Amino acid sequence: MIRELAEETGLITRPDDVTLLGTLVDHVDDVVRVTVGAVVGAWQGRPAKQPEESADNCARYPLDRLPDGLCVCSARILTAWRPGLPIDHAPAYFTPHAHHKAPTATATDGRA
């Protein structure tokens, strides 16, 4: 997760600052997908497009102002983590890894 975050966004974090939420398995068309959700409590840097990576359309939103049309994996992980979020999506099988409240995300450069 730490390596992917750095490759996709340029953000750097440490293992102690990451809480794995769980594993989500779903089936779309002929593809079985496995997604692991995580909360990152602290990081260094600012998110930026990375050459040859596919996360160039990712953005951060407050939970009370999520946009319509989230990608299916994001929508499912968010509602597995916070079931009360008003996000509409098809069900998927989710196995939680952590059973405690994840830390609130904060940037080490003073931005949240």
C-alpha positions in Angstrom: 0.0 0.0 0.0 2.8 2.4 0.9 4.6 1.6 -2.4 1.5 2.1 -4.4 0.7 5.4 -2.7 4.1 6.7 -3.6 4.0 5.4 -7.2 0.5 6.7 -7.9 0.5 10.0 -6.0 4.1 10.9 -5.0 3.0 10.9 -1.3 5.3 9.2 1.3 4.1 7.5 4.4 5.3 5.0 7.1 3.8 1.7 8.1 2.8 3.1 11.5 0.7 5.7 9.8 -1.4 3.2 7.7 -4.4 1.3 9.0 -5.7 -1.4 6.6 -9.5 -1.4 6.6 -10.2 -4.7 4.8 -10.4 -6.6 1.6 -13.2 -6.2 -0.8 -13.9 -8.7 -3.5 -16.3 -8.0 -6.4 -17.0 -9.2 -9.9 -17.5 -6.9 -12.8 -18.1 -8.4 -16.3 -15.5 -11.1 -16.6 -13.1 -9.7 -14.0 -12.9 -10.6 -10.3 -11.4 -7.6 -8.5 -9.7 -7.6 -5.1 -9.3 -4.1 -3.4 -7.7 -3.4 -0.1 -8.8 -0.2 1.6 -6.6 1.8 3.9 -6.6 5.0 5.9 -3.4 7.0 5.9 -3.0 9.0 9.1 0.0 11.1 8.1 2.1 11.6 5.0 4.8 13.8 3.5 4.4 15.7 0.2 1.6 16.9 -2.0 -0.4 14.7 -4.3 0.8 15.1 -7.9 0.4 13.4 -11.2 3.0 10.8 -11.7 4.4 9.9 -15.1 3.0 6.7 -16.6 0.5 6.1 -13.7 -3.2 5.8 -13.9 -4.2 7.8 -10.7 -4.2 11.2 -12.5 -7.9 11.8 -12.0 -7.8 11.1 -8.2 -8.8 13.9 -5.8 -9.5 14.4 -2.1 -12.9 15.3 -0.8 -14.5 15.8 2.6 -16.7 12.9 3.5 -19.8 15.2 3.6 -19.1 16.5 0.0 -18.2 13.4 -2.0 -18.9 13.8 -5.7 -21.4 11.7 -7.7 -20.0 9.0 -9.9 -17.2 7.7 -7.7 -15.4 4.6 -9.1 -17.1 1.4 -7.9 -14.1 0.3 -5.9 -13.9 3.6 -4.0 -17.6 3.7 -3.4 -17.6 0.2 -1.9 -14.6 0.7 0.3 -15.9 4.0 1.6 -19.3 2.5 2.6 -17.6 -0.6 4.1 -15.5 1.8 6.2 -18.4 4.2 7.0 -21.7 2.4 6.3 -23.8 5.6 6.9 -22.3 7.5 3.9 -24.9 8.3 1.3 -23.3 6.4 -1.6 -25.3 4.2 -3.9 -23.5 1.1 -5.2 -24.0 -2.6 -5.7 -23.0 -4.9 -2.8 -19.7 -6.7 -2.6 -18.0 -9.0 -0.2 -16.0 -7.1 2.4 -13.7 -8.7 5.1 -12.6 -6.1 7.7 -8.9 -6.2 8.9 -9.2 -3.6 11.6 -11.9 -3.4 14.3 -11.0 0.0 15.8 -11.6 3.5 14.6 -8.9 4.5 12.0 -6.9 7.7 12.7 -8.0 11.0 11.1 -5.9 11.7 8.1 -3.5 14.7 8.4 -0.6 15.8 6.2 2.8 16.3 7.8 3.2 19.6 5.9 0.3 21.1 7.7 -2.4 20.5 5.2 -5.3 18.1 5.7 
